[in-house]
Amino acid sequence: MTTIRLAEPRDLPHLAAIEDAGDRLFAERFGALDWPPASTGEERAAEPGFLLVAAEDESGVVGFAHVLDLQGHWHLEQIAVDPAHGRRGIGGGLLRAAHVEVVRRGGAEVTLMTFADVPWNAPFYARHGYVVLAAPPEHLRPFRDAERRMGLERHGRRVTMRWVTRP
């Protein structure tokens, strides 16, 4: 059984390995990757916002969602599930739990930046109520600039998406 909860200090050492495992799927699709290594869980926990983990009794932490609080703007910086535990609804569960936590903290929307044509990216988020924005909001300009410096666009079109709470 999978439990989704706020991350605890004991969970943090596992997050980078989960992201690295997920990145192997991108390497299979794009070839050799030249983007930076995964941030550590401790680095993520030091940023404003929150971390959720998906934990299984027998396997420990198998996924996480990292949501940043950008001065009142909530941004899903990363969601990752160990591919060995993929296709079981864990990513969707993390995403729904992130929405609940954002609303609990007074937020009304969540943004993210992702690949438009990778099936487990924009199409996945669209199935969960995200819509593509014509342009990134101003508060995401540093993220867009960082993605350009990293050269992510050479692997495919990048889009900014937003989820808004339902009344």
C-alpha positions as CSV (number, residue, x, y, z in Angstrom):
1,M,0.0,0.0,0.0
2,T,1.3,3.5,-0.9
3,T,1.1,6.3,1.6
4,I,1.5,9.9,0.5
5,R,2.6,12.3,3.2
6,L,4.8,15.3,3.9
7,A,8.5,14.4,3.7
8,E,10.4,13.8,6.9
9,P,14.1,14.2,7.5
10,R,14.6,10.4,7.2
11,D,13.1,10.5,3.6
12,L,15.5,13.2,2.2
13,P,18.5,10.9,1.4
14,H,16.3,8.9,-1.0
15,L,15.0,11.6,-3.3
16,A,18.0,12.2,-5.6
17,A,18.2,8.5,-6.4
18,I,14.5,8.5,-7.3
19,E,14.9,11.4,-9.6
20,D,18.0,9.9,-11.2
21,A,16.1,6.7,-11.8
22,G,13.3,8.7,-13.5
23,D,15.8,10.6,-15.6
24,R,16.9,7.3,-17.1
25,L,13.5,7.3,-18.9
26,F,14.5,10.6,-20.5
27,A,17.9,9.2,-21.5
28,E,16.1,6.3,-23.2
29,R,14.0,8.9,-25.1
30,F,16.6,11.6,-25.8
31,G,19.9,9.9,-25.7
32,A,22.7,11.1,-23.5
33,L,21.6,13.8,-21.0
34,D,23.7,16.8,-20.3
35,W,21.6,18.4,-17.6
36,P,22.8,18.8,-14.0
37,P,22.5,15.9,-11.5
38,A,19.5,15.7,-9.3
39,S,19.3,18.0,-6.3
40,T,19.6,16.3,-2.9
41,G,16.5,16.0,-0.7
42,E,18.2,18.2,1.8
43,E,18.7,20.9,-0.8
44,R,15.0,20.6,-1.8
45,A,13.9,20.8,1.8
46,A,15.8,24.0,2.3
47,E,13.8,25.8,-0.3
48,P,10.5,27.6,0.5
49,G,7.5,25.3,-0.2
50,F,7.0,21.6,0.6
51,L,8.0,18.1,-0.2
52,L,5.6,15.1,-0.4
53,V,6.7,11.5,-0.6
54,A,5.0,8.3,-1.7
55,A,6.1,5.5,0.6
56,E,5.4,1.8,0.4
57,D,5.7,-0.5,3.4
58,E,8.1,-2.9,1.7
59,S,10.1,-0.5,-0.5
60,G,10.3,2.7,1.5
61,V,10.1,6.0,-0.4
62,V,9.3,5.4,-4.1
63,G,8.3,8.9,-5.3
64,F,8.2,12.6,-4.4
65,A,6.7,15.9,-5.3
66,H,8.5,19.2,-4.7
67,V,6.3,22.3,-4.7
68,L,7.9,25.7,-4.4
69,D,6.3,28.7,-2.8
70,L,7.5,31.6,-5.0
71,Q,6.2,34.4,-2.8
72,G,2.6,33.2,-2.9
73,H,2.9,31.5,-6.3
74,W,2.9,27.7,-6.1
75,H,5.1,25.9,-8.6
76,L,5.6,22.2,-9.0
77,E,9.3,22.0,-9.5
78,Q,9.6,18.3,-9.7
79,I,7.6,15.1,-9.5
80,A,9.4,11.8,-9.7
81,V,8.5,8.2,-9.2
82,D,11.0,5.3,-9.3
83,P,10.2,3.6,-12.7
84,A,10.2,0.2,-10.9
85,H,7.0,1.5,-9.2
86,G,5.6,3.3,-12.2
87,R,2.2,2.9,-13.9
88,R,0.5,2.3,-10.6
89,G,-1.1,5.7,-10.1
90,I,1.6,7.0,-7.7
91,G,2.4,10.1,-9.8
92,G,-1.2,11.0,-10.0
93,G,-1.6,10.5,-6.3
94,L,1.3,12.7,-5.6
95,L,-0.1,15.4,-7.9
96,R,-3.5,15.3,-6.2
97,A,-1.9,15.4,-2.8
98,A,0.1,18.4,-3.9
99,H,-3.1,20.2,-5.0
100,V,-4.7,19.5,-1.6
101,E,-1.6,20.8,0.3
102,V,-1.5,24.0,-1.9
103,V,-5.2,24.7,-1.2
104,R,-4.6,23.9,2.6
105,R,-1.9,26.5,2.5
106,G,-4.2,29.1,0.9
107,G,-3.1,28.7,-2.7
108,A,-5.5,28.7,-5.7
109,E,-3.3,27.5,-8.5
110,V,-0.1,25.5,-9.3
111,T,2.2,26.1,-12.3
112,L,4.8,23.8,-13.8
113,M,7.1,23.7,-16.8
114,T,7.4,20.5,-18.8
115,F,8.0,18.8,-22.2
116,A,5.0,19.2,-24.4
117,D,5.3,15.9,-26.3
118,V,6.6,13.5,-23.7
119,P,3.7,11.2,-22.7
120,W,4.5,11.3,-19.0
121,N,4.9,15.1,-19.1
122,A,2.3,17.6,-20.6
123,P,-0.2,14.9,-21.6
124,F,-0.1,13.5,-18.1
125,Y,-0.7,16.9,-16.5
126,A,-3.5,17.7,-18.9
127,R,-5.3,14.6,-17.8
128,H,-5.1,16.1,-14.3
129,G,-6.6,19.4,-15.2
130,Y,-3.6,21.5,-16.2
131,V,-3.8,23.8,-19.2
132,V,-1.0,25.2,-21.3
133,L,-0.4,28.9,-20.9
134,A,0.4,31.1,-23.9
135,A,3.5,32.4,-22.0
136,P,5.1,31.8,-18.6
137,P,4.0,34.2,-15.9
138,E,6.6,36.8,-14.9
139,H,7.5,35.0,-11.7
140,L,8.7,32.0,-13.7
141,R,11.1,34.0,-15.9
142,P,14.1,32.8,-13.9
143,F,13.1,29.2,-14.4
144,R,12.5,29.7,-18.1
145,D,15.9,31.4,-18.4
146,A,17.6,28.5,-16.5
147,E,16.0,25.9,-18.8
148,R,17.3,27.8,-21.8
149,R,20.8,27.9,-20.3
150,M,20.6,24.2,-19.7
151,G,19.5,23.6,-23.3
152,L,16.4,21.7,-22.4
153,E,14.6,22.9,-25.6
154,R,16.9,20.9,-27.8
155,H,15.1,17.8,-26.5
156,G,11.6,19.1,-27.4
157,R,9.2,21.9,-27.0
158,R,8.8,23.2,-23.4
159,V,5.5,24.5,-22.1
160,T,4.2,26.2,-18.9
161,M,1.0,24.7,-17.5
162,R,-1.4,25.8,-14.8
163,W,-3.9,24.0,-12.6
164,V,-6.5,26.2,-10.9
165,T,-8.7,25.1,-7.9
166,R,-12.3,24.3,-8.7
167,P,-14.9,26.4,-6.9
